[in-house]
C-alpha cells in the first residue's frame, strides 16, 4: 500500500530517536503521526526496516530500534511499561538464571531502569510465594545477608547459593 510521503520515515525517526534516549515507543503515541484512518502499527508491520522491533504487551504494543537499544534492555523497559512488578521481577530472574546462569540480587530492582522501592520489591516477592505461576522463583541468601532470586527451572539451589556467595562475598575478598 502507498502511504503519504514521509510517513514511514517519520515513524521510523520517532522510534529511533526514542530508542536513542533509552525509551520504548508505545504504539498509542505513534497515532498522532499518522493521518486519520491510517494505522501506525499496520504501516510499521508493512514498511519497517530490520532494526525496528515490536513487543506486544497487554497494555500496548511497544517499538524500539536495535541500532541504539539491545533487546534485553528493551525487555526490561517493556516489563516496566506493563506495570506488573511481580511479572517484571519473575521474568527478569528467569532470564538471568537461564542466560548467564546466575541468581539475581534483589538489590538489582532498586537500580535503574527498575527504580522500585523496597516496599514494591518486597510486596512483589511476597505475592510470588503464593502464586503457582511463580513456583520456580526462589530466594537464597549469601553469608553477608544479601538476598538473591533464582529460577529453579534453570539453577539448583546449591548452584544459586554458591554463585550468590561468590558475587556478594568471594569476589570482594579476592580482587
C-alpha positions as CSV (number, residue, x, y, z in Angstrom):
1,X,0.0,0.0,0.0
2,X,1.2,3.5,-0.8
3,X,1.4,5.8,2.2
4,X,1.7,9.6,2.4
5,X,5.2,10.8,1.5
6,X,7.4,10.9,4.6
7,X,5.0,8.9,6.8
8,X,7.2,5.8,7.1
9,X,10.3,8.0,7.7
10,X,8.5,10.0,10.4
11,X,7.5,6.8,12.2
12,X,11.0,5.3,12.0
13,X,12.6,8.5,13.0
14,X,10.4,8.7,16.1
15,X,11.2,5.1,17.2
16,X,14.9,5.6,16.6
17,X,15.0,8.9,18.5
18,X,13.1,7.3,21.4
19,X,15.4,4.3,21.5
20,X,18.5,6.6,21.4
21,X,17.0,8.2,24.6
22,X,16.6,4.6,26.0
23,X,12.8,4.7,26.0
24,X,10.3,2.5,24.2
25,X,7.8,3.9,21.7
26,X,4.2,2.8,22.6
27,X,2.0,2.4,19.5
28,X,-0.6,4.7,21.1
29,X,2.0,7.6,20.8
30,X,2.5,7.0,17.1
31,X,-1.1,7.6,16.3
32,X,-0.5,11.4,16.3
33,X,2.0,11.0,13.5
34,X,-0.4,9.3,11.1
35,X,-3.4,10.8,9.2
36,X,-6.9,9.8,10.2
37,X,-7.9,6.3,9.0
38,X,-4.3,5.1,8.9
39,X,-3.0,2.6,11.5
40,X,0.6,3.3,12.5
41,X,1.1,-0.4,13.5
42,X,-0.1,-1.5,10.1
43,X,2.3,0.9,8.4
44,X,5.2,-0.4,10.5
45,X,4.3,-4.1,10.0
46,X,4.4,-3.4,6.3
47,X,7.3,-1.0,5.9
48,X,9.6,-1.0,9.0
49,X,13.3,-1.6,8.4
50,X,15.1,-4.5,10.0
51,X,16.3,-2.6,13.1
52,X,12.8,-1.8,14.2
53,X,11.4,-4.4,16.6
54,X,7.9,-4.7,18.2
55,X,6.8,-6.2,21.5
56,X,3.2,-7.0,22.2
57,X,2.0,-6.3,25.7
58,X,-1.3,-6.4,27.5
59,X,-1.4,-2.6,27.7
60,X,0.0,-1.6,24.3
61,X,2.5,-2.5,21.5
62,X,6.0,-1.2,22.0
63,X,8.6,-0.4,19.4
64,X,12.4,0.1,19.6
65,X,15.4,0.3,17.3
66,X,18.2,-2.2,17.7
67,X,20.5,0.5,16.4
68,X,20.7,2.0,19.8
69,X,19.0,-0.4,22.2
70,X,19.6,-4.0,22.9
71,X,16.7,-6.5,23.0
72,X,17.4,-7.5,26.7
73,X,17.3,-3.8,27.8
74,X,14.1,-3.3,25.7
75,X,12.6,-6.3,27.5
76,X,13.3,-4.6,30.9
77,X,11.6,-1.4,29.7
78,X,8.7,-3.3,28.3
79,X,8.2,-5.1,31.6
80,X,8.3,-1.7,33.4
81,X,5.8,-0.2,30.9
82,X,3.4,-3.1,31.5
83,X,3.2,-2.1,35.2
84,X,3.2,-5.6,36.6
85,X,6.0,-5.7,39.3
86,X,5.5,-9.4,40.1
87,X,5.9,-10.4,36.4
88,X,8.8,-7.9,36.0
89,X,10.8,-9.4,38.8
90,X,10.0,-13.0,37.9
91,X,10.8,-12.7,34.2
92,X,14.0,-10.8,34.9
93,X,15.0,-13.5,37.4
94,X,14.2,-16.3,34.9
95,X,16.2,-14.5,32.1
96,X,19.2,-14.1,34.3
97,X,19.0,-17.7,35.6
98,X,18.7,-19.1,32.1
99,X,21.0,-16.8,30.1
100,X,24.0,-16.2,32.4
101,X,23.3,-18.5,34.5
102,X,23.3,-16.6,37.8
103,X,20.9,-15.6,40.6
104,X,19.6,-12.0,40.5
105,X,20.4,-9.8,43.5
106,X,17.2,-8.4,44.9
107,X,19.0,-5.0,45.0
108,X,19.0,-5.0,41.2
109,X,15.4,-3.8,41.3
110,X,16.4,-0.7,43.4
111,X,18.6,0.5,40.4
112,X,17.8,1.9,37.0
113,X,16.0,1.1,34.9
114,X,13.7,-0.5,37.5
115,X,14.0,2.0,40.3
116,X,11.5,0.2,42.5
117,X,11.1,1.0,46.2
118,X,11.9,-1.6,48.8
119,X,8.2,-1.9,49.6
120,X,7.3,-2.6,46.0
121,X,10.0,-5.2,45.7
122,X,9.0,-6.9,49.0
123,X,5.3,-6.9,48.0
124,X,6.1,-8.5,44.6
125,X,8.3,-11.2,46.1
126,X,5.6,-12.0,48.7
127,X,2.9,-12.3,46.0
128,X,5.1,-14.7,44.1
129,X,5.4,-17.0,47.0
130,X,1.6,-17.7,46.8
131,X,1.1,-17.9,43.1
132,X,1.7,-21.2,41.3
133,X,2.7,-19.3,38.2
134,X,5.9,-18.3,40.0
135,X,6.6,-21.6,41.9
136,X,10.0,-21.7,40.2
137,X,11.2,-18.5,41.8
138,X,13.1,-19.0,45.0
139,X,15.4,-16.9,47.3
140,X,18.8,-17.6,48.6
141,X,21.0,-15.5,51.0
142,X,24.7,-15.0,50.9
143,X,26.6,-15.1,54.2
144,X,26.5,-11.3,54.3
145,X,22.7,-11.4,54.2
146,X,22.4,-10.2,50.6
147,X,19.2,-11.7,49.1
148,X,19.1,-13.2,45.6
149,X,16.3,-14.7,43.5
150,X,16.7,-17.6,41.1
151,X,14.6,-19.8,38.9
152,X,14.7,-23.5,39.9
153,X,13.9,-24.2,36.3
154,X,17.5,-23.2,35.4
155,X,19.5,-23.3,38.6
156,X,19.7,-25.7,41.5
157,X,19.5,-24.2,45.0
158,X,23.1,-25.2,45.7
159,X,24.3,-23.6,42.4
160,X,22.4,-20.4,43.1
161,X,23.7,-20.3,46.7
162,X,27.3,-20.8,45.5
163,X,27.0,-18.1,42.9
164,X,25.3,-15.7,45.3
165,X,28.0,-16.2,47.9
166,X,30.7,-15.6,45.3
167,X,29.1,-12.5,44.0
168,X,28.4,-11.0,47.4
169,X,31.4,-12.1,49.4
170,X,34.0,-14.1,47.4
171,X,34.6,-11.5,44.6
172,X,35.1,-8.7,47.2
173,X,37.6,-10.7,49.2
174,X,39.5,-12.0,46.1
175,X,40.0,-9.0,43.9
